[in-house]
């Protein structure tokens, strides 16, 4: 099977990927750094995210944030960035004639940031407000409690942005050190998709980043799931109109052999409006407006999560219903239901890949994390190979009742009723 992606590695170790899409009128660039919050020590929590913000504050050639955003917006383009646990990425999407300018802007912010003390002090307040804003959302708080329960007392279980206390303690020198250590050629990937040739991509990247220092790869702490020494229920008492409930279990790493079987099981269970959870919880019982199950996959770990928002007095019935569906799927999935889940998964993936930004992100993320890129066709092939027996085995192997944890944000004084549900 021929991959639609072409790759060139520059002499300094910088990996350059491209996927030519001549039928499109756009080009998307996604630059990945193999660094994120899971690499941070406790006192550094939030430094990856802080640095991401600082790279948009000005460069030696474009001294202000407005100069950076204006360079892209005046040609109708879009630009943004994101920090996660394992990577930080910077992306830009423009009309194809402006590829050169877009890459120049992205490389400029990554290679020539000013990071003045004044800007660090200003942005610290902005980040604190970002943390305040997200913490105001109960659905975000229940997600964070879920992560803390799955990965207690370690970077994987922390907020990617850190805490107010750690952000207060991050200095300009810490940010500079983080930047110099991790924004190096061997730890970065440039991924481009759209109406541009691989030759033009490589030539432009080499001109802008061929002299970037090679550096070395960072090391992260292996994730460890809760070994049973922590409470199985976490309650954050808030005066909310809804109770926010999150049942969670340890999941699988991205390249685990059972990954696609578990993905399809999740599709049947709670991904979409025709899933078992949605039909039972919303259509049949009228318990929740929003209910879904989801999986996350990282290099060495993952999670299985069922979330719902319900009237506080209906929380007990909601949890019991979810537990019932988790048990029922261990009885098996009929061929027809599995076939629908496969078509749903394939359709979502194929539709997403019509967008140049999605294509660039797909390749860049795989390359920075795993050093290889599975094509969409290869993933479709793996999905098709999953049998009802594979899904049944995944459900029985990974939906282990004793490993269930429950996070709750809502107007409750005690977690006693929720403790009883998991016994």
C-alpha positions as CSV (number, residue, x, y, z in Angstrom):
1,X,0.0,0.0,0.0
2,X,1.6,3.3,-1.1
3,X,1.5,6.0,1.5
4,X,0.2,9.4,0.3
5,X,2.8,11.0,2.6
6,X,6.4,11.8,1.6
7,X,9.1,12.4,4.1
8,X,12.5,14.0,4.1
9,X,14.8,14.3,7.1
10,X,17.1,17.3,7.0
11,X,20.8,17.0,8.1
12,X,20.0,18.4,11.5
13,X,17.3,15.7,12.2
14,X,14.2,17.9,11.4
15,X,11.6,15.7,9.9
16,X,9.5,17.1,7.0
17,X,6.3,15.4,5.9
18,X,4.0,16.4,3.1
19,X,0.8,15.2,1.5
20,X,0.1,16.8,-1.9
21,X,-3.6,17.5,-2.4
22,X,-3.8,19.2,-5.8
23,X,-7.6,19.3,-5.8
24,X,-7.6,21.8,-2.8
25,X,-7.1,25.5,-2.8
26,X,-5.5,25.6,0.7
27,X,-2.3,24.6,2.4
28,X,-2.1,23.7,6.1
29,X,1.1,23.6,8.1
30,X,1.4,21.9,11.5
31,X,4.6,22.1,13.4
32,X,4.9,19.6,16.3
33,X,7.3,19.7,19.2
34,X,7.6,16.5,21.1
35,X,7.1,18.1,24.5
36,X,4.1,18.6,26.7
37,X,2.9,18.6,30.3
38,X,3.8,15.0,31.1
39,X,7.4,15.9,30.8
40,X,7.2,18.6,33.5
41,X,8.3,18.2,37.1
42,X,5.9,19.4,39.8
43,X,7.4,22.8,40.1
44,X,7.4,23.2,36.3
45,X,3.7,22.3,35.9
46,X,2.3,24.5,33.1
47,X,5.6,25.6,31.6
48,X,4.9,24.0,28.2
49,X,1.6,25.8,27.9
50,X,3.2,29.1,29.2
51,X,5.9,28.8,26.5
52,X,3.2,28.2,23.8
53,X,1.6,31.5,24.8
54,X,4.9,33.4,24.8
55,X,5.8,32.4,21.2
56,X,2.9,34.5,20.0
57,X,4.0,37.7,21.8
58,X,6.6,38.9,19.3
59,X,9.8,38.1,17.5
60,X,12.9,40.0,16.4
61,X,11.2,40.5,12.9
62,X,7.6,40.9,14.1
63,X,7.9,42.7,17.5
64,X,4.3,42.3,18.7
65,X,1.5,39.8,18.8
66,X,-0.5,42.0,16.4
67,X,2.4,41.8,13.9
68,X,2.3,38.0,14.0
69,X,-1.5,37.6,13.8
70,X,-1.7,40.4,11.2
71,X,0.7,38.7,8.9
72,X,-1.7,35.8,8.6
73,X,-5.0,37.5,8.9
74,X,-4.3,40.0,6.1
75,X,-4.1,37.1,3.7
76,X,-7.3,35.5,5.1
77,X,-5.5,32.7,6.9
78,X,-6.0,31.1,10.3
79,X,-3.3,30.4,12.9
80,X,-3.3,28.9,16.4
81,X,-1.5,26.5,18.7
82,X,-2.2,23.9,21.4
83,X,-0.4,22.2,24.2
84,X,-1.3,18.7,25.3
85,X,0.3,16.1,27.5
86,X,2.7,14.7,24.9
87,X,3.1,17.4,22.2
88,X,2.8,21.1,21.5
89,X,1.7,22.1,18.0
90,X,1.5,25.3,16.0
91,X,-0.7,25.4,12.9
92,X,-1.6,27.7,10.1
93,X,-4.0,27.3,7.2
94,X,-3.9,29.6,4.2
95,X,-4.7,29.8,0.5
96,X,-2.1,27.8,-1.4
97,X,-0.3,30.8,-3.0
98,X,0.6,32.0,0.5
99,X,2.3,28.8,1.7
100,X,5.7,30.5,1.9
101,X,4.6,33.4,4.0
102,X,2.7,31.1,6.4
103,X,5.7,28.9,7.0
104,X,7.9,31.9,7.4
105,X,5.6,33.2,10.2
106,X,5.4,29.9,12.0
107,X,9.2,29.4,11.8
108,X,9.8,32.9,12.9
109,X,7.8,32.5,16.2
110,X,9.4,29.1,16.9
111,X,13.0,30.3,16.1
112,X,13.1,34.0,17.1
113,X,10.8,34.8,20.0
114,X,11.5,37.9,22.1
115,X,10.1,36.6,25.4
116,X,10.7,39.8,27.3
117,X,10.2,40.0,31.0
118,X,7.4,42.5,30.5
119,X,5.5,40.1,28.2
120,X,6.1,37.2,30.6
121,X,4.5,39.2,33.5
122,X,1.5,40.2,31.3
123,X,0.9,36.7,30.0
124,X,1.0,35.2,33.4
125,X,-2.2,37.1,34.2
126,X,-3.7,36.0,31.0
127,X,-3.0,32.3,31.7
128,X,-4.3,32.7,35.2
129,X,-7.6,34.0,33.7
130,X,-7.6,31.1,31.3
131,X,-7.3,28.7,34.3
132,X,-10.0,30.6,36.1
133,X,-12.3,30.4,33.1
134,X,-11.9,26.7,32.5
135,X,-12.3,25.9,36.3
136,X,-15.6,27.7,36.2
137,X,-17.0,25.0,34.0
138,X,-18.3,21.9,36.0
139,X,-17.8,19.7,33.0
140,X,-14.1,20.7,32.8
141,X,-13.7,20.1,36.6
142,X,-15.1,16.6,36.3
143,X,-12.7,15.8,33.5
144,X,-9.8,17.0,35.6
145,X,-11.0,14.9,38.6
146,X,-11.2,11.9,36.2
147,X,-7.6,12.4,35.2
148,X,-6.4,12.8,38.8
149,X,-8.2,9.5,39.7
150,X,-6.8,7.6,36.7
151,X,-3.2,8.8,37.1
152,X,-2.8,10.0,40.8
153,X,0.2,12.0,41.9
154,X,1.9,12.2,38.5
155,X,2.1,14.6,35.5
156,X,-0.5,12.6,33.5
157,X,-3.1,13.4,36.1
158,X,-2.5,17.1,36.2
159,X,-4.1,20.0,34.3
160,X,-2.0,20.7,31.2
161,X,-2.0,24.4,32.1
162,X,-0.7,23.8,35.6
163,X,-2.2,25.5,38.7
164,X,-2.4,29.1,39.9
165,X,0.5,28.4,42.3
166,X,2.8,26.7,39.7
167,X,2.1,29.4,37.0
168,X,2.9,32.1,39.6
169,X,6.3,30.3,40.2
170,X,7.3,30.0,36.5
171,X,10.1,32.5,35.7
172,X,11.3,33.8,32.4
173,X,14.5,31.8,32.8
174,X,12.5,28.6,33.2
175,X,10.6,29.3,30.0
176,X,13.8,30.1,28.1
177,X,15.5,26.9,29.4
178,X,12.5,24.9,28.4
179,X,12.5,26.5,24.9
180,X,16.2,25.9,24.3
181,X,16.1,22.3,25.5
182,X,13.1,21.1,23.6
183,X,12.5,23.3,20.5
184,X,15.3,21.5,18.6
185,X,15.4,19.9,15.3
186,X,15.5,16.2,16.5
187,X,12.4,16.9,18.6
188,X,10.3,18.5,15.9
189,X,8.2,17.6,12.9
190,X,6.9,19.9,10.1
191,X,3.9,18.5,8.4
192,X,2.3,20.1,5.4
193,X,-0.9,19.1,3.4
194,X,-2.5,20.8,0.5
195,X,-1.8,22.2,-3.0
196,X,2.0,22.3,-2.7
197,X,4.7,19.9,-3.9
198,X,7.0,18.0,-1.5
199,X,10.0,19.5,-3.2
200,X,8.7,23.1,-2.5
201,X,8.0,22.1,1.1
202,X,11.4,20.7,1.7
203,X,13.2,23.5,0.0
204,X,11.3,26.2,2.0
205,X,11.7,24.4,5.4
206,X,15.4,23.8,4.7
207,X,15.9,27.5,4.0
208,X,14.1,28.6,7.2
209,X,15.2,25.8,9.6
210,X,18.2,24.0,8.1
211,X,20.5,25.5,10.7
212,X,18.2,24.8,13.7
213,X,20.3,23.0,16.5
214,X,19.8,19.3,16.5
215,X,19.5,18.8,20.3
216,X,18.2,15.6,22.0
217,X,14.9,13.9,22.8
218,X,13.3,14.5,26.2
219,X,12.4,11.6,28.6
220,X,9.0,11.3,30.3
221,X,7.9,9.4,33.4
222,X,6.0,6.2,32.6
223,X,2.4,6.5,33.5
224,X,1.0,4.4,36.4
225,X,-2.7,3.8,37.0
226,X,-4.2,3.8,40.5
227,X,-3.2,0.6,42.3
228,X,-6.3,0.7,44.6
229,X,-4.8,2.9,47.3
230,X,-6.9,5.9,46.4
231,X,-10.7,6.5,46.9
232,X,-12.9,5.1,44.1
233,X,-15.2,8.2,44.2
234,X,-14.2,11.9,44.1
235,X,-16.8,14.5,44.8
236,X,-16.4,18.2,44.3
237,X,-19.4,19.9,45.9
238,X,-20.7,22.8,43.9
239,X,-24.1,24.6,43.7
240,X,-24.9,23.5,40.2
241,X,-28.1,22.9,38.3
242,X,-26.8,19.7,36.9
243,X,-24.8,16.9,38.4
244,X,-21.7,16.1,36.2
245,X,-20.8,12.4,36.4
246,X,-17.7,10.7,34.9
247,X,-17.2,6.9,35.2
248,X,-13.7,6.0,34.2
249,X,-11.4,3.0,33.7
250,X,-7.8,2.6,32.5
251,X,-7.5,2.3,28.7
252,X,-5.0,1.4,26.1
253,X,-1.9,3.0,24.5
254,X,-2.3,4.1,20.9
255,X,-0.3,1.2,19.4
256,X,-1.8,-1.5,21.6
257,X,-2.9,-4.6,19.6
258,X,-6.4,-4.3,21.1
259,X,-6.8,-0.6,20.4
260,X,-9.2,-0.9,17.4
261,X,-11.3,-3.6,19.1
262,X,-11.8,-1.2,22.0
263,X,-12.5,1.7,19.7
264,X,-15.3,-0.2,18.1
265,X,-16.7,-1.4,21.4
266,X,-16.8,2.3,22.4
267,X,-18.6,3.2,19.2
268,X,-21.3,0.7,20.1
269,X,-21.4,1.8,23.7
270,X,-21.5,5.6,23.6
271,X,-20.2,7.3,20.5
272,X,-23.0,9.0,18.6
273,X,-26.7,9.5,18.9
274,X,-27.5,5.9,17.9
275,X,-25.2,4.4,20.5
276,X,-26.5,2.2,23.3
277,X,-25.9,4.8,26.0
278,X,-27.5,7.7,24.2
279,X,-30.6,5.6,23.2
280,X,-31.1,4.2,26.8
281,X,-30.2,7.3,28.8
282,X,-31.8,10.0,26.6
283,X,-34.3,8.5,24.3
284,X,-35.7,5.7,26.6
285,X,-35.3,7.1,30.1
286,X,-35.1,10.8,29.5
287,X,-32.3,11.1,32.1
288,X,-29.7,13.3,30.3
289,X,-29.4,15.8,27.5
290,X,-25.7,14.9,27.1
291,X,-24.2,11.5,27.5
292,X,-21.3,9.8,25.7
293,X,-18.4,7.5,26.1
294,X,-14.9,8.3,24.9
295,X,-11.4,6.9,24.7
296,X,-8.0,8.6,24.9
297,X,-4.8,6.9,23.7
298,X,-1.3,8.0,24.7
299,X,2.1,6.4,24.1
300,X,2.0,4.1,27.1
301,X,-1.5,4.5,28.6
302,X,-5.1,5.5,27.9
303,X,-8.5,5.9,29.4
304,X,-12.1,4.8,29.0
305,X,-14.6,7.5,30.2
306,X,-18.4,7.7,30.3
307,X,-19.7,11.3,30.9
308,X,-23.2,12.5,31.5
309,X,-24.9,15.6,32.9
310,X,-28.2,15.0,34.8
311,X,-30.6,16.5,37.3
312,X,-29.0,16.0,40.7
313,X,-31.9,13.9,42.0
314,X,-31.5,11.5,39.0
315,X,-27.8,10.9,39.5
316,X,-28.2,7.5,41.2
317,X,-30.4,6.2,38.4
318,X,-28.0,7.6,35.8
319,X,-25.0,5.8,37.3
320,X,-27.0,2.6,37.6
321,X,-28.0,2.8,34.0
322,X,-24.4,3.4,32.8
323,X,-23.2,0.4,34.9
324,X,-25.9,-1.7,33.4
325,X,-24.8,-0.8,29.8
326,X,-21.2,-1.5,30.7
327,X,-22.3,-4.9,31.9
328,X,-24.6,-5.6,29.0
329,X,-21.9,-5.0,26.3
330,X,-19.9,-7.8,27.9
331,X,-22.6,-10.2,26.6
332,X,-21.5,-9.4,23.1
333,X,-22.2,-7.2,20.1
334,X,-24.2,-8.6,17.1
335,X,-22.7,-8.6,13.7
336,X,-25.1,-6.0,12.5
337,X,-24.3,-3.6,15.3
338,X,-20.6,-4.0,14.8
339,X,-21.0,-3.4,11.1
340,X,-22.7,-0.1,11.9
341,X,-19.9,0.9,14.3
342,X,-17.3,0.2,11.6
343,X,-19.1,2.3,9.0
344,X,-19.5,5.1,11.6
345,X,-15.8,5.0,12.5
346,X,-14.6,4.8,8.8
347,X,-17.0,7.5,7.7
348,X,-16.0,10.0,10.4
349,X,-12.3,9.4,9.6
350,X,-12.7,9.7,5.8
351,X,-14.8,12.8,6.0
352,X,-12.3,14.5,8.3
353,X,-9.5,13.8,5.9
354,X,-11.0,16.1,3.3
355,X,-9.6,19.0,5.3
356,X,-5.9,19.9,4.7
357,X,-5.5,20.8,8.4
358,X,-6.7,17.4,9.5
359,X,-4.4,15.7,7.0
360,X,-1.4,17.7,8.2
361,X,-2.2,17.0,11.8
362,X,-2.8,13.3,11.3
363,X,0.7,12.8,9.8
364,X,2.6,15.1,12.1
365,X,1.2,13.8,15.4
366,X,1.9,10.2,14.4
367,X,5.5,11.0,13.3
368,X,6.4,13.0,16.4
369,X,5.0,10.4,18.8
370,X,5.8,7.1,17.0
371,X,8.2,7.7,14.2
372,X,5.9,6.3,11.6
373,X,2.7,7.3,9.9
374,X,-0.2,4.9,9.3
375,X,-2.3,6.0,6.3
376,X,-6.0,6.3,6.5
377,X,-6.3,3.2,4.3
378,X,-4.2,1.2,6.7
379,X,-6.4,2.2,9.6
380,X,-9.5,1.4,7.7
381,X,-8.0,-2.1,7.0
382,X,-7.4,-2.6,10.7
383,X,-10.9,-1.5,11.6
384,X,-12.4,-3.9,9.0
385,X,-10.4,-6.8,10.5
386,X,-12.0,-6.6,13.9
387,X,-14.5,-9.4,14.6
388,X,-17.4,-9.6,17.1
389,X,-15.2,-12.0,19.1
390,X,-12.5,-9.3,19.3
391,X,-15.0,-6.7,20.6
392,X,-16.4,-9.2,23.2
393,X,-12.9,-9.9,24.4
394,X,-12.0,-6.2,24.7
395,X,-15.2,-5.5,26.7
396,X,-14.5,-8.3,29.1
397,X,-10.8,-7.6,29.4
398,X,-11.0,-3.8,29.9
399,X,-14.4,-3.1,31.4
400,X,-13.3,-4.4,34.8
401,X,-15.8,-3.5,37.5
402,X,-13.2,-3.4,40.3
403,X,-11.2,-0.8,38.4
404,X,-14.1,1.6,37.9
405,X,-13.8,5.1,39.4
406,X,-16.4,7.8,39.6
407,X,-15.9,11.6,39.6
408,X,-18.8,13.8,40.5
409,X,-19.3,17.6,40.5
410,X,-22.6,18.7,41.9
411,X,-24.7,19.9,44.8
412,X,-24.0,17.1,47.2
413,X,-22.7,17.2,50.7
414,X,-21.5,13.5,50.8
415,X,-20.3,10.9,48.4
416,X,-21.9,8.1,50.4
417,X,-24.6,7.3,47.8
418,X,-22.0,7.1,45.0
419,X,-19.7,4.9,47.1
420,X,-22.5,2.5,47.5
421,X,-23.1,2.3,43.7
422,X,-19.6,1.0,43.0
423,X,-19.5,-1.7,45.7
